[in-house]
Every structure is written in C-alpha cells, then in structure tokens.
Amino acid sequence: MISGTTRDEPRPGLLGPWDRLVGPGATAAENVLILAWTGVCAVAVVGHALVADLGWSPLQLTVAALFAADIGGGVPAN
C-alpha cells in the first residue's frame, strides 16, 4: 500500500464496486464531480433530443442517456 491517504484496494461492502469502477482512493470531491457530470451528460442528451423533437422512443432516450452517462462520467473518473 502507498503511504498517506491513497488506497490500493477497494473498500469492503457496498462501496467496493464503486471503488472498482472509478478507482480506489478517490476523494469525496472527485466522487461528487463524477456523479454530477454523469447526471449532467445524461440529462443534456435527453433534453436535446426532446427539444430538437427527434421523435425518439423511450427506449432510444434511455439508451442515449446510458451512453452519455457512461462516456461523460468516464471523463472525470479517468
């Protein structure tokens, strides 16, 4: 393990999968940024599709939101 506050191993319990997804040792501010940017990207793509009247089905909106959340959240996570 690296000295200091950085963790090499994921936390036990329910937070373990989150650590595996974004990396162990992320600070609270980093976690907030990741979650906030994920939500912003998902809402933005769905909002654009609705305002532009693209005629997407609920399934298309859901898939677009999931892709946007994954890509958008991955930027600050990495």
PDB file as gemmi writes it, atoms N, CA and C in Angstrom:
CRYST1    1.000    1.000    1.000  90.00  90.00  90.00 P 1                      
ATOM      1  N   MET A   1       0.842  -1.180   0.000  1.00  0.00           N  
ATOM      2  CA  MET A   1       0.000   0.000   0.000  1.00  0.00           C  
ATOM      3  C   MET A   1       0.886   1.242   0.000  1.00  0.00           C  
ATOM      4  N   ILE A   2       0.456   2.249  -0.698  1.00  0.00           N  
ATOM      5  CA  ILE A   2       1.176   3.511  -0.749  1.00  0.00           C  
ATOM      6  C   ILE A   2       0.924   4.262   0.550  1.00  0.00           C  
ATOM      7  N   SER A   3       1.956   4.926   1.067  1.00  0.00           N  
ATOM      8  CA  SER A   3       1.769   5.668   2.307  1.00  0.00           C  
ATOM      9  C   SER A   3       0.876   6.879   2.072  1.00  0.00           C  
ATOM     10  N   GLY A   4       0.281   7.369   3.137  1.00  0.00           N  
ATOM     11  CA  GLY A   4      -0.620   8.508   3.027  1.00  0.00           C  
ATOM     12  C   GLY A   4      -2.068   8.058   3.018  1.00  0.00           C  
ATOM     13  N   THR A   5      -2.913   8.806   2.340  1.00  0.00           N  
ATOM     14  CA  THR A   5      -4.341   8.505   2.344  1.00  0.00           C  
ATOM     15  C   THR A   5      -4.794   7.745   1.108  1.00  0.00           C  
ATOM     16  N   THR A   6      -3.907   7.471   0.170  1.00  0.00           N  
ATOM     17  CA  THR A   6      -4.288   6.752  -1.039  1.00  0.00           C  
ATOM     18  C   THR A   6      -4.464   5.273  -0.719  1.00  0.00           C  
ATOM     19  N   ARG A   7      -5.531   4.688  -1.250  1.00  0.00           N  
ATOM     20  CA  ARG A   7      -5.795   3.261  -1.046  1.00  0.00           C  
ATOM     21  C   ARG A   7      -5.508   2.514  -2.342  1.00  0.00           C  
ATOM     22  N   ASP A   8      -4.932   1.332  -2.191  1.00  0.00           N  
ATOM     23  CA  ASP A   8      -4.709   0.473  -3.341  1.00  0.00           C  
ATOM     24  C   ASP A   8      -5.844  -0.522  -3.536  1.00  0.00           C  
ATOM     25  N   GLU A   9      -6.519  -0.855  -2.469  1.00  0.00           N  
ATOM     26  CA  GLU A   9      -7.564  -1.874  -2.505  1.00  0.00           C  
ATOM     27  C   GLU A   9      -8.939  -1.231  -2.380  1.00  0.00           C  
ATOM     28  N   PRO A  10      -9.930  -1.786  -3.076  1.00  0.00           N  
ATOM     29  CA  PRO A  10     -11.302  -1.283  -2.922  1.00  0.00           C  
ATOM     30  C   PRO A  10     -11.800  -1.495  -1.498  1.00  0.00           C  
ATOM     31  N   ARG A  11     -12.683  -0.609  -1.068  1.00  0.00           N  
ATOM     32  CA  ARG A  11     -13.275  -0.735   0.262  1.00  0.00           C  
ATOM     33  C   ARG A  11     -14.187  -1.958   0.306  1.00  0.00           C  
ATOM     34  N   PRO A  12     -14.354  -2.546   1.478  1.00  0.00           N  
ATOM     35  CA  PRO A  12     -15.285  -3.672   1.607  1.00  0.00           C  
ATOM     36  C   PRO A  12     -16.732  -3.174   1.583  1.00  0.00           C  
ATOM     37  N   GLY A  13     -17.632  -4.085   1.331  1.00  0.00           N  
ATOM     38  CA  GLY A  13     -19.053  -3.757   1.392  1.00  0.00           C  
ATOM     39  C   GLY A  13     -19.582  -3.133   0.121  1.00  0.00           C  
ATOM     40  N   LEU A  14     -20.604  -2.302   0.280  1.00  0.00           N  
ATOM     41  CA  LEU A  14     -21.305  -1.712  -0.852  1.00  0.00           C  
ATOM     42  C   LEU A  14     -20.454  -0.718  -1.632  1.00  0.00           C  
ATOM     43  N   LEU A  15     -19.438  -0.141  -1.025  1.00  0.00           N  
ATOM     44  CA  LEU A  15     -18.600   0.833  -1.717  1.00  0.00           C  
ATOM     45  C   LEU A  15     -17.502   0.175  -2.550  1.00  0.00           C  
ATOM     46  N   GLY A  16     -17.297  -1.110  -2.383  1.00  0.00           N  
ATOM     47  CA  GLY A  16     -16.281  -1.825  -3.161  1.00  0.00           C  
ATOM     48  C   GLY A  16     -16.498  -1.758  -4.659  1.00  0.00           C  
ATOM     49  N   PRO A  17     -17.707  -2.035  -5.152  1.00  0.00           N  
ATOM     50  CA  PRO A  17     -17.935  -1.926  -6.598  1.00  0.00           C  
ATOM     51  C   PRO A  17     -17.716  -0.508  -7.126  1.00  0.00           C  
ATOM     52  N   TRP A  18     -18.081   0.500  -6.341  1.00  0.00           N  
ATOM     53  CA  TRP A  18     -17.836   1.882  -6.765  1.00  0.00           C  
ATOM     54  C   TRP A  18     -16.334   2.130  -6.903  1.00  0.00           C  
ATOM     55  N   ASP A  19     -15.553   1.659  -5.926  1.00  0.00           N  
ATOM     56  CA  ASP A  19     -14.096   1.809  -5.992  1.00  0.00           C  
ATOM     57  C   ASP A  19     -13.516   1.082  -7.203  1.00  0.00           C  
ATOM     58  N   ARG A  20     -14.057  -0.056  -7.518  1.00  0.00           N  
ATOM     59  CA  ARG A  20     -13.579  -0.798  -8.695  1.00  0.00           C  
ATOM     60  C   ARG A  20     -13.921  -0.062  -9.990  1.00  0.00           C  
ATOM     61  N   LEU A  21     -15.020   0.671  -9.991  1.00  0.00           N  
ATOM     62  CA  LEU A  21     -15.459   1.397 -11.176  1.00  0.00           C  
ATOM     63  C   LEU A  21     -14.637   2.660 -11.399  1.00  0.00           C  
ATOM     64  N   VAL A  22     -14.442   3.471 -10.354  1.00  0.00           N  
ATOM     65  CA  VAL A  22     -13.758   4.752 -10.513  1.00  0.00           C  
ATOM     66  C   VAL A  22     -12.328   4.733 -10.013  1.00  0.00           C  
ATOM     67  N   GLY A  23     -11.959   3.690  -9.313  1.00  0.00           N  
ATOM     68  CA  GLY A  23     -10.605   3.588  -8.778  1.00  0.00           C  
ATOM     69  C   GLY A  23     -10.592   3.859  -7.294  1.00  0.00           C  
ATOM     70  N   PRO A  24      -9.913   3.004  -6.542  1.00  0.00           N  
ATOM     71  CA  PRO A  24      -9.843   3.228  -5.094  1.00  0.00           C  
ATOM     72  C   PRO A  24      -9.042   4.490  -4.790  1.00  0.00           C  
ATOM     73  N   GLY A  25      -9.416   5.145  -3.726  1.00  0.00           N  
ATOM     74  CA  GLY A  25      -8.679   6.323  -3.302  1.00  0.00           C  
ATOM     75  C   GLY A  25      -9.237   7.632  -3.807  1.00  0.00           C  
ATOM     76  N   ALA A  26     -10.348   7.603  -4.526  1.00  0.00           N  
ATOM     77  CA  ALA A  26     -10.947   8.856  -4.995  1.00  0.00           C  
ATOM     78  C   ALA A  26     -11.451   9.648  -3.792  1.00  0.00           C  
ATOM     79  N   THR A  27     -11.218  10.944  -3.823  1.00  0.00           N  
ATOM     80  CA  THR A  27     -11.684  11.795  -2.731  1.00  0.00           C  
ATOM     81  C   THR A  27     -13.186  12.042  -2.859  1.00  0.00           C  
ATOM     82  N   ALA A  28     -13.756  12.605  -1.818  1.00  0.00           N  
ATOM     83  CA  ALA A  28     -15.184  12.925  -1.855  1.00  0.00           C  
ATOM     84  C   ALA A  28     -15.487  13.917  -2.975  1.00  0.00           C  
ATOM     85  N   ALA A  29     -14.613  14.893  -3.162  1.00  0.00           N  
ATOM     86  CA  ALA A  29     -14.821  15.879  -4.229  1.00  0.00           C  
ATOM     87  C   ALA A  29     -14.777  15.211  -5.604  1.00  0.00           C  
ATOM     88  N   GLU A  30     -13.863  14.280  -5.791  1.00  0.00           N  
ATOM     89  CA  GLU A  30     -13.786  13.570  -7.068  1.00  0.00           C  
ATOM     90  C   GLU A  30     -15.039  12.746  -7.308  1.00  0.00           C  
ATOM     91  N   ASN A  31     -15.541  12.087  -6.271  1.00  0.00           N  
ATOM     92  CA  ASN A  31     -16.761  11.296  -6.412  1.00  0.00           C  
ATOM     93  C   ASN A  31     -17.961  12.180  -6.753  1.00  0.00           C  
ATOM     94  N   VAL A  32     -18.061  13.351  -6.122  1.00  0.00           N  
ATOM     95  CA  VAL A  32     -19.152  14.277  -6.424  1.00  0.00           C  
ATOM     96  C   VAL A  32     -19.053  14.757  -7.868  1.00  0.00           C  
ATOM     97  N   LEU A  33     -17.844  15.100  -8.303  1.00  0.00           N  
ATOM     98  CA  LEU A  33     -17.646  15.547  -9.680  1.00  0.00           C  
ATOM     99  C   LEU A  33     -18.059  14.464 -10.675  1.00  0.00           C  
ATOM    100  N   ILE A  34     -17.668  13.232 -10.427  1.00  0.00           N  
ATOM    101  CA  ILE A  34     -18.006  12.119 -11.323  1.00  0.00           C  
ATOM    102  C   ILE A  34     -19.520  11.953 -11.405  1.00  0.00           C  
ATOM    103  N   LEU A  35     -20.178  11.921 -10.251  1.00  0.00           N  
ATOM    104  CA  LEU A  35     -21.629  11.722 -10.238  1.00  0.00           C  
ATOM    105  C   LEU A  35     -22.369  12.908 -10.853  1.00  0.00           C  
ATOM    106  N   ALA A  36     -21.920  14.112 -10.554  1.00  0.00           N  
ATOM    107  CA  ALA A  36     -22.581  15.299 -11.104  1.00  0.00           C  
ATOM    108  C   ALA A  36     -22.435  15.355 -12.619  1.00  0.00           C  
ATOM    109  N   TRP A  37     -21.234  15.128 -13.118  1.00  0.00           N  
ATOM    110  CA  TRP A  37     -21.007  15.208 -14.556  1.00  0.00           C  
ATOM    111  C   TRP A  37     -21.740  14.076 -15.278  1.00  0.00           C  
ATOM    112  N   THR A  38     -21.839  12.911 -14.659  1.00  0.00           N  
ATOM    113  CA  THR A  38     -22.615  11.814 -15.233  1.00  0.00           C  
ATOM    114  C   THR A  38     -24.070  12.232 -15.420  1.00  0.00           C  
ATOM    115  N   GLY A  39     -24.644  12.826 -14.390  1.00  0.00           N  
ATOM    116  CA  GLY A  39     -26.033  13.278 -14.468  1.00  0.00           C  
ATOM    117  C   GLY A  39     -26.237  14.394 -15.472  1.00  0.00           C  
ATOM    118  N   VAL A  40     -25.311  15.345 -15.500  1.00  0.00           N  
ATOM    119  CA  VAL A  40     -25.421  16.460 -16.450  1.00  0.00           C  
ATOM    120  C   VAL A  40     -25.416  15.941 -17.879  1.00  0.00           C  
ATOM    121  N   CYS A  41     -24.526  15.024 -18.180  1.00  0.00           N  
ATOM    122  CA  CYS A  41     -24.435  14.495 -19.549  1.00  0.00           C  
ATOM    123  C   CYS A  41     -25.693  13.730 -19.937  1.00  0.00           C  
ATOM    124  N   ALA A  42     -26.207  12.916 -19.027  1.00  0.00           N  
ATOM    125  CA  ALA A  42     -27.415  12.145 -19.325  1.00  0.00           C  
ATOM    126  C   ALA A  42     -28.609  13.068 -19.551  1.00  0.00           C  
ATOM    127  N   VAL A  43     -28.769  14.058 -18.677  1.00  0.00           N  
ATOM    128  CA  VAL A  43     -29.890  14.995 -18.816  1.00  0.00           C  
ATOM    129  C   VAL A  43     -29.737  15.831 -20.081  1.00  0.00           C  
ATOM    130  N   ALA A  44     -28.522  16.231 -20.394  1.00  0.00           N  
ATOM    131  CA  ALA A  44     -28.297  17.071 -21.576  1.00  0.00           C  
ATOM    132  C   ALA A  44     -28.671  16.350 -22.865  1.00  0.00           C  
ATOM    133  N   VAL A  45     -28.283  15.099 -22.993  1.00  0.00           N  
ATOM    134  CA  VAL A  45     -28.580  14.394 -24.245  1.00  0.00           C  
ATOM    135  C   VAL A  45     -30.083  14.132 -24.378  1.00  0.00           C  
ATOM    136  N   VAL A  46     -30.738  13.800 -23.288  1.00  0.00           N  
ATOM    137  CA  VAL A  46     -32.190  13.587 -23.351  1.00  0.00           C  
ATOM    138  C   VAL A  46     -32.898  14.914 -23.598  1.00  0.00           C  
ATOM    139  N   GLY A  47     -32.450  15.966 -22.923  1.00  0.00           N  
ATOM    140  CA  GLY A  47     -33.037  17.282 -23.147  1.00  0.00           C  
ATOM    141  C   GLY A  47     -32.891  17.739 -24.586  1.00  0.00           C  
ATOM    142  N   HIS A  48     -31.723  17.538 -25.147  1.00  0.00           N  
ATOM    143  CA  HIS A  48     -31.513  17.917 -26.552  1.00  0.00           C  
ATOM    144  C   HIS A  48     -32.434  17.128 -27.474  1.00  0.00           C  
ATOM    145  N   ALA A  49     -32.542  15.838 -27.234  1.00  0.00           N  
ATOM    146  CA  ALA A  49     -33.392  15.014 -28.091  1.00  0.00           C  
ATOM    147  C   ALA A  49     -34.853  15.464 -28.014  1.00  0.00           C  
ATOM    148  N   LEU A  50     -35.295  15.870 -26.838  1.00  0.00           N  
ATOM    149  CA  LEU A  50     -36.682  16.311 -26.685  1.00  0.00           C  
ATOM    150  C   LEU A  50     -36.903  17.697 -27.282  1.00  0.00           C  
ATOM    151  N   VAL A  51     -35.973  18.622 -27.053  1.00  0.00           N  
ATOM    152  CA  VAL A  51     -36.112  19.985 -27.586  1.00  0.00           C  
ATOM    153  C   VAL A  51     -36.002  19.981 -29.106  1.00  0.00           C  
ATOM    154  N   ALA A  52     -35.114  19.161 -29.645  1.00  0.00           N  
ATOM    155  CA  ALA A  52     -34.932  19.091 -31.097  1.00  0.00           C  
ATOM    156  C   ALA A  52     -36.025  18.262 -31.770  1.00  0.00           C  
ATOM    157  N   ASP A  53     -36.919  17.690 -30.964  1.00  0.00           N  
ATOM    158  CA  ASP A  53     -38.028  16.883 -31.456  1.00  0.00           C  
ATOM    159  C   ASP A  53     -37.546  15.812 -32.436  1.00  0.00           C  
ATOM    160  N   LEU A  54     -36.624  14.999 -31.941  1.00  0.00           N  
ATOM    161  CA  LEU A  54     -36.056  13.941 -32.781  1.00  0.00           C  
ATOM    162  C   LEU A  54     -36.999  12.754 -32.959  1.00  0.00           C  
ATOM    163  N   GLY A  55     -38.040  12.716 -32.158  1.00  0.00           N  
ATOM    164  CA  GLY A  55     -39.006  11.634 -32.292  1.00  0.00           C  
ATOM    165  C   GLY A  55     -38.499  10.303 -31.758  1.00  0.00           C  
ATOM    166  N   TRP A  56     -37.574  10.358 -30.811  1.00  0.00           N  
ATOM    167  CA  TRP A  56     -37.024   9.121 -30.262  1.00  0.00           C  
ATOM    168  C   TRP A  56     -38.036   8.453 -29.345  1.00  0.00           C  
ATOM    169  N   SER A  57     -38.012   7.137 -29.345  1.00  0.00           N  
ATOM    170  CA  SER A  57     -38.849   6.355 -28.446  1.00  0.00           C  
ATOM    171  C   SER A  57     -38.233   6.393 -27.041  1.00  0.00           C  
ATOM    172  N   PRO A  58     -39.004   5.996 -26.039  1.00  0.00           N  
ATOM    173  CA  PRO A  58     -38.438   5.937 -24.683  1.00  0.00           C  
ATOM    174  C   PRO A  58     -37.210   5.018 -24.610  1.00  0.00           C  
ATOM    175  N   LEU A  59     -37.205   3.958 -25.373  1.00  0.00           N  
ATOM    176  CA  LEU A  59     -36.039   3.072 -25.379  1.00  0.00           C  
ATOM    177  C   LEU A  59     -34.816   3.788 -25.952  1.00  0.00           C  
ATOM    178  N   GLN A  60     -35.002   4.531 -27.013  1.00  0.00           N  
ATOM    179  CA  GLN A  60     -33.890   5.283 -27.604  1.00  0.00           C  
ATOM    180  C   GLN A  60     -33.375   6.351 -26.649  1.00  0.00           C  
ATOM    181  N   LEU A  61     -34.275   7.028 -25.963  1.00  0.00           N  
ATOM    182  CA  LEU A  61     -33.868   8.027 -24.984  1.00  0.00           C  
ATOM    183  C   LEU A  61     -33.078   7.391 -23.845  1.00  0.00           C  
ATOM    184  N   THR A  62     -33.524   6.225 -23.403  1.00  0.00           N  
ATOM    185  CA  THR A  62     -32.840   5.519 -22.321  1.00  0.00           C  
ATOM    186  C   THR A  62     -31.441   5.092 -22.735  1.00  0.00           C  
ATOM    187  N   VAL A  63     -31.325   4.514 -23.929  1.00  0.00           N  
ATOM    188  CA  VAL A  63     -30.018   4.074 -24.419  1.00  0.00           C  
ATOM    189  C   VAL A  63     -29.082   5.270 -24.593  1.00  0.00           C  
ATOM    190  N   ALA A  64     -29.588   6.364 -25.150  1.00  0.00           N  
ATOM    191  CA  ALA A  64     -28.766   7.567 -25.326  1.00  0.00           C  
ATOM    192  C   ALA A  64     -28.324   8.115 -23.974  1.00  0.00           C  
ATOM    193  N   ALA A  65     -29.222   8.117 -22.990  1.00  0.00           N  
ATOM    194  CA  ALA A  65     -28.868   8.605 -21.655  1.00  0.00           C  
ATOM    195  C   ALA A  65     -27.806   7.725 -21.016  1.00  0.00           C  
ATOM    196  N   LEU A  66     -27.923   6.414 -21.193  1.00  0.00           N  
ATOM    197  CA  LEU A  66     -26.923   5.499 -20.624  1.00  0.00           C  
ATOM    198  C   LEU A  66     -25.558   5.690 -21.270  1.00  0.00           C  
ATOM    199  N   PHE A  67     -25.536   5.840 -22.593  1.00  0.00           N  
ATOM    200  CA  PHE A  67     -24.259   6.086 -23.286  1.00  0.00           C  
ATOM    201  C   PHE A  67     -23.646   7.408 -22.833  1.00  0.00           C  
ATOM    202  N   ALA A  68     -24.467   8.448 -22.756  1.00  0.00           N  
ATOM    203  CA  ALA A  68     -23.965   9.755 -22.359  1.00  0.00           C  
ATOM    204  C   ALA A  68     -23.446   9.724 -20.915  1.00  0.00           C  
ATOM    205  N   ALA A  69     -24.161   9.039 -20.042  1.00  0.00           N  
ATOM    206  CA  ALA A  69     -23.725   8.924 -18.651  1.00  0.00           C  
ATOM    207  C   ALA A  69     -22.416   8.156 -18.550  1.00  0.00           C  
ATOM    208  N   ASP A  70     -22.288   7.087 -19.312  1.00  0.00           N  
ATOM    209  CA  ASP A  70     -21.072   6.275 -19.272  1.00  0.00           C  
ATOM    210  C   ASP A  70     -19.872   7.053 -19.804  1.00  0.00           C  
ATOM    211  N   ILE A  71     -20.043   7.687 -20.928  1.00  0.00           N  
ATOM    212  CA  ILE A  71     -18.928   8.442 -21.535  1.00  0.00           C  
ATOM    213  C   ILE A  71     -18.637   9.693 -20.717  1.00  0.00           C  
ATOM    214  N   GLY A  72     -19.679  10.433 -20.355  1.00  0.00           N  
ATOM    215  CA  GLY A  72     -19.482  11.654 -19.581  1.00  0.00           C  
ATOM    216  C   GLY A  72     -18.898  11.398 -18.209  1.00  0.00           C  
ATOM    217  N   GLY A  73     -19.355  10.361 -17.532  1.00  0.00           N  
ATOM    218  CA  GLY A  73     -18.820  10.032 -16.210  1.00  0.00           C  
ATOM    219  C   GLY A  73     -17.413   9.467 -16.273  1.00  0.00           C  
ATOM    220  N   GLY A  74     -17.082   8.854 -17.397  1.00  0.00           N  
ATOM    221  CA  GLY A  74     -15.752   8.281 -17.543  1.00  0.00           C  
ATOM    222  C   GLY A  74     -14.671   9.327 -17.706  1.00  0.00           C  
ATOM    223  N   VAL A  75     -15.030  10.497 -18.193  1.00  0.00           N  
ATOM    224  CA  VAL A  75     -14.030  11.559 -18.397  1.00  0.00           C  
ATOM    225  C   VAL A  75     -13.424  11.985 -17.063  1.00  0.00           C  
ATOM    226  N   PRO A  76     -14.217  12.425 -16.077  1.00  0.00           N  
ATOM    227  CA  PRO A  76     -13.576  12.808 -14.811  1.00  0.00           C  
ATOM    228  C   PRO A  76     -13.059  11.611 -14.021  1.00  0.00           C  
ATOM    229  N   ALA A  77     -13.645  10.434 -14.220  1.00  0.00           N  
ATOM    230  CA  ALA A  77     -13.171   9.259 -13.490  1.00  0.00           C  
ATOM    231  C   ALA A  77     -11.761   8.860 -13.917  1.00  0.00           C  
ATOM    232  N   ASN A  78     -11.465   9.096 -15.183  1.00  0.00           N  
ATOM    233  CA  ASN A  78     -10.136   8.729 -15.670  1.00  0.00           C  
ATOM    234  C   ASN A  78      -9.177   9.886 -15.544  1.00  0.00           C  
TER     235      ASN A  78                                                      
END                                                                             
